[in-house]
């Protein structure tokens, strides 16, 4: 008798940087998309950020915490660590695993910070081989709203 193990119908990739916004995206993915799917939690490490052994222990500790959080959703979860430029590594990994969807959090950087640093979420959206859901953190949404609802002084020359 041959026994086959059914492959999940979908593969959801959820890149995390261990920030509150990526944790919210991970929980959103588990709640809304993980039923009958495999949820792959990917952390992209910085190759020059120190001793890999120490970093690996830290990442495994975070993954253990995520495993506890995700256990209540009953989803099939796999954890992965890759090294390289963040956006390119996420895109390459999504291709490698034939991801059906990418769910990631965004810190909501804007203005000069985004211009200088770039946006991982934007790059992933532009080049991903599958649909991408970007969840903006509530903190960045509140900051944006505060910026646009604050009183603004306007000077104008109406003599022209």
C-alpha positions in Angstrom: 0.0 0.0 0.0 1.4 3.4 -1.0 0.8 6.4 1.3 1.1 9.8 -0.2 1.3 13.0 1.8 -0.8 15.8 0.2 1.1 18.9 -0.5 -0.6 22.0 0.8 -2.7 23.7 -1.9 -0.9 27.1 -1.5 2.5 28.3 -0.3 2.4 31.6 1.5 5.8 33.4 2.0 5.9 35.8 5.0 9.3 37.6 5.2 10.0 38.9 8.8 12.6 41.2 10.3 11.3 40.5 13.8 9.8 44.0 14.1 6.2 44.6 15.3 5.1 45.3 11.8 6.4 42.0 10.4 4.9 40.1 13.4 1.5 41.7 12.6 1.8 40.7 8.9 2.7 37.1 10.0 -0.3 36.9 12.3 -2.5 38.3 9.5 -1.2 35.7 7.0 -1.8 32.9 9.5 -5.3 34.1 10.2 -6.5 34.8 6.7 -4.4 32.7 4.3 -2.9 29.7 6.1 -5.9 27.4 6.1 -4.8 24.5 3.8 -1.6 26.3 3.0 2.0 26.1 4.0 3.2 29.3 5.7 6.9 29.9 5.2 8.4 32.4 7.6 11.6 33.8 6.0 14.2 36.0 7.7 16.8 37.6 5.5 20.0 38.0 7.5 22.7 40.7 6.9 25.9 39.0 5.9 28.1 41.5 7.6 26.1 41.9 10.9 28.4 39.8 13.1 29.0 36.2 14.1 26.6 34.0 12.2 26.5 31.4 15.1 25.3 34.1 17.6 22.9 35.5 15.0 21.5 32.1 14.2 20.8 31.5 18.0 19.0 34.8 18.1 17.0 34.0 15.0 16.1 30.6 16.3 14.9 32.1 19.5 12.6 34.5 17.6 11.3 31.6 15.4 10.5 29.6 18.5 8.4 32.6 19.8 6.7 32.8 16.4 6.1 29.0 16.5 4.3 29.5 19.8 2.2 32.4 18.4 1.3 30.4 15.3 0.4 27.2 17.1 -3.1 28.5 17.8 -3.9 28.8 14.1 -3.2 25.2 13.3 -1.3 26.0 10.1 1.6 24.2 8.6 4.7 26.3 9.2 8.2 26.2 8.0 11.0 28.6 9.0 13.9 29.7 6.8 16.9 32.0 7.0 18.7 33.3 3.9 21.5 35.8 3.6 21.8 38.6 1.0 20.2 41.9 -0.1 16.8 41.8 1.5 14.4 42.5 -1.4 16.4 40.4 -4.0 16.7 37.5 -1.5 12.9 37.6 -0.8 12.1 37.6 -4.6 14.6 34.8 -5.3 13.3 32.7 -2.5 9.7 33.2 -3.6 10.7 31.9 -7.1 12.6 29.0 -5.6 9.6 27.7 -3.5 7.0 28.7 -6.2 5.2 30.9 -3.6 1.5 31.6 -4.4 1.6 34.8 -2.3 3.9 37.0 -0.3 2.6 38.8 2.8 4.9 41.3 4.4 4.8 44.2 6.8 6.0 47.7 6.0 7.5 50.2 8.4 6.0 53.0 6.3 9.2 54.9 5.8 8.6 58.0 3.7 10.2 61.2 2.5 14.0 61.5 2.6 14.5 58.3 4.6 12.8 56.2 1.9 14.7 58.0 -0.8 18.0 57.3 0.8 17.3 53.8 2.1 14.8 52.5 -0.4 11.8 50.4 0.2 12.0 46.7 0.5 8.2 46.3 0.2 8.1 48.4 -2.9 10.9 46.5 -4.6 9.3 43.1 -3.7 6.0 44.3 -5.1 7.5 45.4 -8.4 9.6 42.2 -9.0 7.8 39.3 -7.2 6.7 36.3 -9.2 3.3 36.2 -7.4 0.8 38.5 -5.7 2.1 40.6 -2.8 0.1 41.9 0.2 1.8 44.7 2.1 0.4 45.6 5.5 1.4 49.0 6.7 2.0 49.2 10.5 -0.5 51.1 12.5 2.3 53.3 13.9 3.2 54.5 10.4 -0.4 55.1 9.5 -1.0 57.2 12.6 2.2 59.2 11.9 1.0 59.8 8.3 -2.4 60.9 9.5 -0.8 63.2 12.1 1.3 64.8 9.4 -1.7 65.6 7.2 -4.1 66.7 9.9 -1.8 69.1 11.7 -2.3 72.8 11.1 -0.3 74.0 8.2 0.8 77.6 7.6 0.6 78.6 4.0 2.2 81.7 2.6 1.1 83.0 -0.7 1.8 86.0 -2.8 -1.6 87.1 -4.2 -0.4 90.2 -5.9 0.6 88.4 -9.1 
